Amino acid sequence: MHGAGSQEQRMQDHLAQLGPVLCECAVHVTEGSFDKTDCSLRKIRELASIVDGPLQRLSLIIADSLFRRLLRPMQGFASALIDPSRYLEKWCLRVARNSFASISPYLATGFVTINRAILEQVQDKQLQVVRIIDLSGSTTHQWQWLKILHDFHGRPGGPPELRLTVVHEDSEFLDYMQTLLSKQAGTLMPSFHFDKVVGRLEALDFSNLREILKINFGEAVVISCALQMHRLLAVDDDDDASRDGIAQLQQMANKAHLKQMMMASSPRSTLSYPQTPSPQRQIPKLLVSFLSAVRALKPNIVVMMEQEADHNAPLFRERFAEMLRYYAALFDSLNAAAAGREDDERARVERVLLREEIKNMLVCEGAQRHERHEKLSQWEMHMNRCEFQSVPLSFDAIREGKEKMMSSGLKECRGIEEDKHRLLLSWGETHLYSVSAWRPRG
């Protein structure tokens, strides 16, 4: 018994060292030191091999990304990291995305909340034609719209004529979705139309958005966008600014929050560093162009779900620290949610989806870095500057979201109502996602 206890303590001690060693490795990478980086990488691999757990798996992904960043100056090395669809088979991406929707309680909770907010804005029986625009791209899931078909079926005064436009890069997925929804709608709706737009949100021609999204005049327009709006924040950062960020990262060890991370004695304290408020940033032209085009459509409501994290800090050291905090909680939540399921489902989500996000944050810069998650407070600034006003989520929308979250059976999963009636989805004390609603001002 004593030996077993000692072994468990040694495992905990090894686990407690992972956070500081990861930070140490990040410092060596920014110094450009191959020898010191190699030494840190060997430490990480050794510590991560002790036991298979969420923090160990995350550490290996971060270590791989840091090594890739060290090699980034080599010509052409980073180009393969920009778009996973270039080197991952479509079926592999489809299966991973479906596994994420199936495992994660957050996505389903977000969809339920979004649907309720949409339904409340078009419940007037005089609205005979409703156009839903799904801009969720790779996050799109047929379950969200199958549910809304049933919800509309029970609308007082009868269901409207429903027209759904879905933007997605995978044409085969769109064909499958159209067949599935059209078949179900045949028994629930008087009229249902499915319009496909093959492409990505950030690549659409915003000067002609009404025609591209197949919107007819006279339709009540509602927009749903889950985990995609941040892609409109990508900009061509100045190389000098990037180099300045790298130089400042070399002083990480002297920063108070990094010192706390490196001196931590447990995994939890390792990842709980003091957070600094996000500075007010300039709005990227692509986002301004998109929101201007949306405003011209005069939508009844725009409901968005985004990662509640600051992964768009200009300095790499800040991005790295926030990434470590955020993904440690996310990996932990997925590990708990996947208990009792096939291990390959969870592994698929981690390796195909989350690994690519982390690689993009840590390896890429400039327009190549499109995983630029920002917190709700920052999104509020963006939306207000672009003449959008907040639409408070109703009591019913928040209640349904919280009930969906509770149905997962995970005590650490929490739905927290913000003071302005927005919903924050959390794992323990760590906020992971936000759901908010907006409409053009005036």
N, C-alpha and C positions, 0 to 999 in steps of 0.2 A: 504493500500500500504506500509505504514511504517513497519507494522508487517511482511509482506511478505519479505521485504528487510532485516529486522533484522534476519529472519529465514534463509535466504540464506547466510548471513554473518556468522551465527553460524555454518552452514554446512561447509562453507569454512574453518572456524577456526578448526573444528573437523578434516577435511581432512588434514590440514597442520600438525596436530599432529601425523598422522599415521607413517610417516617415522621415526621420532625420537623415537617413542614408539617401533617400530620394532627393531631398533638398540639397544635400552635399553633391550629389551627382549633377543636379541642375547647375550649380555654381561652376563645377569643373567644365561642363559643356560650354557655358558662356565664356569661360576663360580660353576655350579652344584647346584644352589639354587632353590629348588622347590617352596618355598614361594614367592620369588621375581618374579620368572617366572610366577607363577599363577596370581600374581597381574598384571603383564604386559599383560598377555593373556586376562584377563578380560577387561583391557583398550582397547586392540585391537578389541575385539568382540563388545564392546560398540561403539567405533568410526566407525567400519565397518557396524554397523546396522543402521546408520543414513540415508544412501541412498545406492542404488545398483549402483555401478560404477566399472570400471576396477581396480582402485587402491584398493578399498575395497575388491573386490573378491581376488585379488592377496594377500592382507594382511592376509586373513583368511587361504590361502594355506601356506603362509610362517609361520604363527603362528603354524599351525598343524605340519609342518616339524620341527620347532624348538623344539616343545614339544617332538616329536619323538626322536630328537637328545639327549634331556635330558635323555630319557629313554633308550638310546642306550646301555649303559653298561649292561642292563639286558639281560641275555642269550637268544639268539634266536629272539630277538625283531626285529632286522634289517633285518633278513633273508628274510622276506616276501616283502621287498622293492626292492630287487635286480631286479626282472624281472616281470613287470606288467602282462605279458602273463600267469603267474602262477595263478593269481587270477582274471583276467579280461577275459570274454568270447571273443572268436575270432571275433564274429560278432560285438561286442562292439568296439574292436580295429579297425576293418575294417571301420565301420561307422564313427568313430572319425577321422581316417586318411583321409577318403574321404571328410569329412566336412572341415578339415584343408586345403586340396588342393583346395576346392571350395571357401572358404572364403578368405584365405590369398592371397594377390596379389604377395607376394614375391616368393612363390614356382613356380607359373606359369611363372613369370619373369625369374627365374633361369633356368627353363626348356627350355624356348625359347632361351636364350643366349647359353646354353650348346648345344642345337641342331644345332644352326647356326655354332658354333665353330667346331662341328663334321663334318657337311656337307662340310665346307670349306677344311677340311683336306683330304677328300676322293672324291673331285669333279673331279679328273682326271678320264676320261672315261676308261683308261686302267686298273683301279682297278675294276675288275669284281666281286670279292667276298669281302664283307665287314662284319666283325664280330663286333657287338656292345656288350660290356659287361656292364650290368647295375648292379652296386654294391650298389644301393641306399636303398636296404632292405626295411624297413618299410615305407620309404619315396617314394618308387616306385609308379608311377601312370601311368595307361594305356594311359592317354591323351598325355603324352610326346611322346610316340612311335607311337600313331595314327597320330600325327602331322608329325613325321619324315617320315612315310610312304608316306604321301602326298608330302612332300618336296623332297624325293628321286624320286618320280614319275616324277617330273619336271626337273631332273638333265640333263644337256646337254649331249647328247650321250646315253641317256636312263638310267633307274635305274639299279643298280647292283644286283647281287644275295645277299640278305640280310639275315644274320644270327644273331639272337638276343639271348643272354644268360642273364637270369635274376636270381639273387640270392635273395631269400626271404624265411622267416621262415614259411609262410602260404601256404601249398601245394594247398589248395582249391582256394586261390586267384590266384596262378599261373595257375591253370587249367582254371579259368575264363578268365584270361588275354590272355592265348594262344588261346582260342576259339575266343575271340573278335578280336585280331590282325590278326589271320590267315584268318578269314572271310573277313576283310577289305583288307588285302594284296592280296587276290585273284583277285581283280579288279585293283590293282595298281602296283604289282611287278611281274617280270617274275618268280622269285623263292624266297620263304621266309621260313626260318626255325626258330622255337622257341625252345630253350633248357632251361629246368628248373633245377635249383640247389636249393634244399631245405636246408636252413640253414642260418647262419648269417655270415657276413663278417669276424668278429673276430674269428670265429670258423673254418674257412676253413683251409685245409692243404696246406700251402704256398709252401711246398717242391714239390708239384705236381700240381701246379696251372693250367698249360696248359690243362691237362687232365680233371681236375675238371670242368673247365669253357668250356669244349668241343671245344677248339680252335684247328683248323687244320692248318698245315703249309701252307703258301701261302696266307693266309687271311690277309687283311688289318685290323688291330685291333685298335679299339677306345674304351675308357673306360669312363663311366659316373658314378660319385659317389656324391650323394646329401645327406648331413647331416648325414653321417655315418663314415667318416674317423676318427673322433675324438674318436670313440670307440676303435681304435687301440692304444690309448695313455694310456689306463688303465695299472697300474702297482701295484705290492704289496708294497705299501708304508710302510716304517718302522714305527712301532707303536710309537717308541720314538719320531720320527719326528712329528707324528700326535699329540702326547701329548704336544710337544713343541709349535705347532701351536695353540692349545687350550689355553695354558698358555699365549701366546702373545695376544690372542684375549681379555683377561681380561683387557688389557691396551688400548682397543679400544677408550675409551672416551678421552684419552690423545693424540690421533692421530689427526692431523690437519684435514684430510678429514672427519673423523667421527664427530669431533666437529662441522664442518660446517653442516653436515647432521642433527645433533641433535638440532642445533640452528636455522635451516631454518624456514622461516615464510610462505612458500608456497609449494605446492606439487612439483612444477617444480624445485625450488631451493633445496628442500629436496633431490631430486634424481640426482642433478648435482654436484657431488663432484669432486675435482681434481683427475684425473687419473694418476697413475704412470706407467712408461714403464714396459713391461713384461721382466723379466730377461731371459737370455738365458738358456734353460733347456736341460738336457740330453735327447737324443732320445730313447724312449722305444724300447725294443728289438722286440716287436710284430710289430711295425710300420716299423722298419728296415727290418725285415724278409719279410713283405708284399711288400715294395717298391723294394726290391732286386728281388723278384719273378716277379713283374710287369716289371721291367727293362729288365728281361730276355725275356719277351714276345715281346719286341721292338714295343710298341704301337705307332701309328701315333700321338696320343694325349691322354692325361688324363685330363678330365675336372671335377673340383670339386666345390661343393657349400658347405660352412660351416657357422655356426653361427659366427658372428664377435664379439666375446666376450672372456674375459679371465676368464673362469670358472674353470681353472685348476691350479690356484695359490696354492702353498703348504700350505699357512696359511689360516685358515678358515675365519678370519676377512676380508681378501682380497676377497675371493670367495663370501662372504655374501654381501659385498658392491657392487661388480660388478653384482651379481645376481639381486639385488634390482633395480639397474639402468637399466639393460637390460630388465628385464621382465616387469617393469613398462611401458616402451615404447612399448614392444610387445603386452601386454594386451590392451593398449590404441589403438594401430593400429588395432587389431582384433575387438575391440569394434566398431570402426568407420567403418571398412569394413563390419561388420555384420549388420549394420543399415538397417532396412527394411526386414531382414530375420527372420526366426524363432529363438527365443531365445535359444531353446534347441540345435541348431547347434553350436552356439558359446560356450554355456555351456559345450557341449560334448568335444570340443577341449581343453577348459581350464581344465576340471576335469579329463579327461582320458589321455590326452597327456602332456600338460604343467605342470600339478600338479606332474606327475610322474617324469618329468625332474628335477623339483625343489627339490622334495623329495630326489632324488638320489644325487644331489649336496650337500644338507645340512645335510643329515642323514648319508650317506655312506662314508666310507673311504677305501683306498687300492684298490684292484682289484674289489671290489664291486661298486666303484664309476666309472661308465663308461661315464657319461655325462661330458666330460672334454673338453668343447669348448675352442678353442684358436683363437687368432686373425690372420689375414692374414700375418702380419709381422713375427709371430712365425712359421706359416706354411712355409713361404719362407725359413727360416733357416732349418727346417726339410728337405724340398725337396732338397735344395742345398747340404746339407750334405750327402744325399743319391743319389747324382749324377743325379738330375733332374734339368732341366733348364726351365725358364718361357717361355711360348708361349703367346705373346701379343694377346689379343682379338682384332678382327678386328673392324673397324669402323661400319660395318654392324651388327656384333654381338651385339655390345654395343647399337647401334641405335634401333635394334629390341627389346632388353631388356627394354630400356627406354620407347619405345612406348607401350609395354605391360604393364609396370608399370603405365604409364599415363592413359591407358584405364580403370584403376580401378576408376578413377574420384576422388581419394583422394589426395588433395593438399600436405598433409604432407608426402606422399610416394615419395621417391626420389631415382633415380639411379645416382650414382656419379662415374664418370670414374676416376680411380686412374692414377697417372703419368706413371705407367708401363702398362697401358691398361688392368687393371683388373676392375671389376665392384663391387661397394659397394652399397647395397640396404639399405635404411635408412628410419626411421620414424622421421621427423623433423631433428634435429641435431644428433640423435642417430643412429649409424651404427648397423644394425641387421644381415645382411648376406653378404658374399663375394662370388664372382664367379671368378675362376682363371683357367688357363690352363697350362699344363706342358708336357714335353716329356723327355725321357732319354737323358742325355748329351752325345754328340758325336755319 
